[in-house]
Amino acid sequence: MDDLLATRVSEIMVSNVISIKKNEKIVDVASLMIKHHINALPVLDDENKLRGIVSTYDLLLILAVRTFNRNMSIESVFQTAGKPLSIYEDQTLADVITLLLKQHIKTIPVINRDGQLTGVISVSTILEYIMKKSR
């Protein structure tokens, strides 16, 4: 198991990631999540750098708490306080598992050392990898 935990995030992550820009409308983001069965989307700037993440939970919160406006941009929703939660592609599986468990999240964006999005990694991706390697 120690060998598995030393695996680099870049070897496990999903690199074909659907992402959004911060000026996209909430209704378009919700439609994209529904169409692709996605629970969270990375929010990028024009240089492909991670600026935040928006989840179905965030959208639900808006619908439940705020007055819904079809023209509202996602920028008003996603978390921008400080550096967005992410993990570097050269970190280990042990690092990402620790972060996911500590933060009580299921998916986390993966970035390179320049802050550009390179993928995502989720609990299900990790479980799938561990099961495959432990056969």
C-alpha positions as YAML, in Angstrom:
chain: A
units: angstrom
residues:
- id: 1
  name: MET
  ca: [0.00, 0.00, 0.00]
- id: 2
  name: ASP
  ca: [2.92, 2.36, 0.67]
- id: 3
  name: ASP
  ca: [3.91, 2.11, -3.00]
- id: 4
  name: LEU
  ca: [0.40, 3.12, -4.01]
- id: 5
  name: LEU
  ca: [0.40, 6.10, -1.65]
- id: 6
  name: ALA
  ca: [3.64, 7.34, -3.21]
- id: 7
  name: THR
  ca: [2.03, 7.51, -6.67]
- id: 8
  name: ARG
  ca: [2.07, 11.01, -8.17]
- id: 9
  name: VAL
  ca: [-1.28, 12.74, -8.62]
- id: 10
  name: SER
  ca: [-0.45, 13.29, -12.33]
- id: 11
  name: GLU
  ca: [-0.52, 9.50, -12.85]
- id: 12
  name: ILE
  ca: [-4.08, 9.17, -11.53]
- id: 13
  name: MET
  ca: [-5.86, 12.45, -12.29]
- id: 14
  name: VAL
  ca: [-8.40, 12.96, -15.01]
- id: 15
  name: SER
  ca: [-6.79, 15.37, -17.44]
- id: 16
  name: ASN
  ca: [-9.68, 15.92, -19.83]
- id: 17
  name: VAL
  ca: [-11.46, 18.45, -17.62]
- id: 18
  name: ILE
  ca: [-14.54, 20.50, -18.31]
- id: 19
  name: SER
  ca: [-14.01, 23.96, -16.83]
- id: 20
  name: ILE
  ca: [-15.66, 27.36, -16.96]
- id: 21
  name: LYS
  ca: [-14.70, 31.03, -17.01]
- id: 22
  name: LYS
  ca: [-15.78, 33.31, -14.18]
- id: 23
  name: ASN
  ca: [-18.12, 35.39, -16.36]
- id: 24
  name: GLU
  ca: [-20.34, 32.47, -17.38]
- id: 25
  name: LYS
  ca: [-24.00, 32.62, -16.38]
- id: 26
  name: ILE
  ca: [-25.27, 30.42, -13.59]
- id: 27
  name: VAL
  ca: [-27.95, 28.85, -15.78]
- id: 28
  name: ASP
  ca: [-25.32, 27.83, -18.36]
- id: 29
  name: VAL
  ca: [-23.10, 26.36, -15.65]
- id: 30
  name: ALA
  ca: [-26.01, 24.41, -14.15]
- id: 31
  name: SER
  ca: [-26.93, 23.07, -17.61]
- id: 32
  name: LEU
  ca: [-23.33, 21.98, -18.20]
- id: 33
  name: MET
  ca: [-23.22, 20.17, -14.84]
- id: 34
  name: ILE
  ca: [-26.48, 18.38, -15.55]
- id: 35
  name: LYS
  ca: [-25.52, 17.43, -19.11]
- id: 36
  name: HIS
  ca: [-22.18, 15.93, -18.09]
- id: 37
  name: HIS
  ca: [-23.19, 14.61, -14.63]
- id: 38
  name: ILE
  ca: [-20.55, 16.78, -12.93]
- id: 39
  name: ASN
  ca: [-20.72, 17.87, -9.29]
- id: 40
  name: ALA
  ca: [-18.04, 20.57, -9.43]
- id: 41
  name: LEU
  ca: [-16.36, 22.70, -12.06]
- id: 42
  name: PRO
  ca: [-13.04, 24.55, -11.90]
- id: 43
  name: VAL
  ca: [-13.31, 28.28, -12.61]
- id: 44
  name: LEU
  ca: [-10.42, 29.60, -14.71]
- id: 45
  name: ASP
  ca: [-9.09, 32.99, -15.74]
- id: 46
  name: ASP
  ca: [-7.97, 33.85, -19.26]
- id: 47
  name: GLU
  ca: [-4.52, 32.32, -18.63]
- id: 48
  name: ASN
  ca: [-6.05, 28.95, -17.66]
- id: 49
  name: LYS
  ca: [-5.13, 29.57, -14.02]
- id: 50
  name: LEU
  ca: [-7.44, 28.25, -11.34]
- id: 51
  name: ARG
  ca: [-9.48, 30.99, -9.69]
- id: 52
  name: GLY
  ca: [-12.01, 28.89, -7.82]
- id: 53
  name: ILE
  ca: [-14.41, 26.01, -7.99]
- id: 54
  name: VAL
  ca: [-18.18, 25.95, -8.13]
- id: 55
  name: SER
  ca: [-20.23, 22.95, -7.06]
- id: 56
  name: THR
  ca: [-23.81, 21.82, -7.37]
- id: 57
  name: TYR
  ca: [-24.04, 22.56, -3.65]
- id: 58
  name: ASP
  ca: [-23.10, 26.20, -4.35]
- id: 59
  name: LEU
  ca: [-25.80, 26.43, -7.00]
- id: 60
  name: LEU
  ca: [-28.37, 24.85, -4.73]
- id: 61
  name: LEU
  ca: [-27.48, 27.32, -2.00]
- id: 62
  name: ILE
  ca: [-28.09, 30.22, -4.38]
- id: 63
  name: LEU
  ca: [-31.46, 28.84, -5.38]
- id: 64
  name: ALA
  ca: [-32.46, 28.29, -1.75]
- id: 65
  name: VAL
  ca: [-31.10, 31.46, -0.17]
- id: 66
  name: ARG
  ca: [-30.77, 34.18, -2.79]
- id: 67
  name: THR
  ca: [-33.15, 35.61, -5.30]
- id: 68
  name: PHE
  ca: [-32.34, 33.71, -8.45]
- id: 69
  name: ASN
  ca: [-31.35, 35.84, -11.41]
- id: 70
  name: ARG
  ca: [-30.85, 34.09, -14.77]
- id: 71
  name: ASN
  ca: [-28.23, 36.65, -15.78]
- id: 72
  name: MET
  ca: [-26.14, 36.28, -12.61]
- id: 73
  name: SER
  ca: [-22.56, 35.27, -13.41]
- id: 74
  name: ILE
  ca: [-20.77, 32.44, -11.69]
- id: 75
  name: GLU
  ca: [-18.22, 34.96, -10.39]
- id: 76
  name: SER
  ca: [-20.71, 35.94, -7.72]
- id: 77
  name: VAL
  ca: [-20.86, 32.35, -6.49]
- id: 78
  name: PHE
  ca: [-17.54, 30.58, -6.55]
- id: 79
  name: GLN
  ca: [-15.15, 30.82, -3.64]
- id: 80
  name: THR
  ca: [-12.41, 33.36, -4.24]
- id: 81
  name: ALA
  ca: [-11.24, 34.10, -0.70]
- id: 82
  name: GLY
  ca: [-7.51, 33.54, -0.88]
- id: 83
  name: LYS
  ca: [-5.93, 30.81, -2.95]
- id: 84
  name: PRO
  ca: [-8.43, 28.24, -4.27]
- id: 85
  name: LEU
  ca: [-8.16, 24.77, -2.79]
- id: 86
  name: SER
  ca: [-6.12, 22.59, -5.14]
- id: 87
  name: ILE
  ca: [-3.30, 20.09, -5.24]
- id: 88
  name: TYR
  ca: [-0.14, 20.06, -7.35]
- id: 89
  name: GLU
  ca: [0.27, 17.39, -10.00]
- id: 90
  name: ASP
  ca: [3.62, 16.34, -8.51]
- id: 91
  name: GLN
  ca: [2.17, 15.64, -5.05]
- id: 92
  name: THR
  ca: [1.41, 12.09, -3.95]
- id: 93
  name: LEU
  ca: [-1.71, 10.02, -3.57]
- id: 94
  name: ALA
  ca: [-1.18, 10.17, 0.20]
- id: 95
  name: ASP
  ca: [-1.22, 13.99, -0.01]
- id: 96
  name: VAL
  ca: [-4.46, 14.13, -1.96]
- id: 97
  name: ILE
  ca: [-6.22, 11.57, 0.24]
- id: 98
  name: THR
  ca: [-5.23, 13.55, 3.33]
- id: 99
  name: LEU
  ca: [-6.52, 16.79, 1.81]
- id: 100
  name: LEU
  ca: [-9.81, 15.28, 0.61]
- id: 101
  name: LEU
  ca: [-10.51, 13.76, 4.02]
- id: 102
  name: LYS
  ca: [-9.45, 16.86, 5.97]
- id: 103
  name: GLN
  ca: [-11.56, 19.21, 3.84]
- id: 104
  name: HIS
  ca: [-14.54, 16.81, 3.53]
- id: 105
  name: ILE
  ca: [-14.62, 17.15, -0.25]
- id: 106
  name: LYS
  ca: [-14.95, 14.63, -3.07]
- id: 107
  name: THR
  ca: [-13.13, 16.33, -5.93]
- id: 108
  name: ILE
  ca: [-10.16, 18.69, -6.12]
- id: 109
  name: PRO
  ca: [-8.55, 20.55, -9.03]
- id: 110
  name: VAL
  ca: [-4.97, 19.61, -9.94]
- id: 111
  name: ILE
  ca: [-2.61, 22.39, -10.98]
- id: 112
  name: ASN
  ca: [0.98, 22.72, -12.13]
- id: 113
  name: ARG
  ca: [3.49, 24.93, -10.30]
- id: 114
  name: ASP
  ca: [2.43, 27.88, -12.50]
- id: 115
  name: GLY
  ca: [-1.12, 27.60, -11.17]
- id: 116
  name: GLN
  ca: [-2.58, 26.31, -14.43]
- id: 117
  name: LEU
  ca: [-5.25, 23.63, -14.31]
- id: 118
  name: THR
  ca: [-3.97, 20.25, -15.50]
- id: 119
  name: GLY
  ca: [-6.69, 17.94, -14.22]
- id: 120
  name: VAL
  ca: [-8.98, 16.91, -11.39]
- id: 121
  name: ILE
  ca: [-8.87, 14.04, -8.97]
- id: 122
  name: SER
  ca: [-11.81, 12.61, -7.07]
- id: 123
  name: VAL
  ca: [-12.53, 10.02, -4.43]
- id: 124
  name: SER
  ca: [-13.99, 7.72, -7.08]
- id: 125
  name: THR
  ca: [-10.88, 8.10, -9.29]
- id: 126
  name: ILE
  ca: [-8.68, 7.18, -6.33]
- id: 127
  name: LEU
  ca: [-10.81, 4.18, -5.34]
- id: 128
  name: GLU
  ca: [-10.82, 2.94, -8.92]
- id: 129
  name: TYR
  ca: [-7.01, 3.24, -9.08]
- id: 130
  name: ILE
  ca: [-6.45, 1.45, -5.77]
- id: 131
  name: MET
  ca: [-8.83, -1.38, -6.70]
- id: 132
  name: LYS
  ca: [-7.13, -1.82, -10.07]
- id: 133
  name: LYS
  ca: [-3.64, -1.91, -8.55]
- id: 134
  name: SER
  ca: [-4.56, -4.25, -5.71]
- id: 135
  name: ARG
  ca: [-5.77, -7.09, -7.92]
...
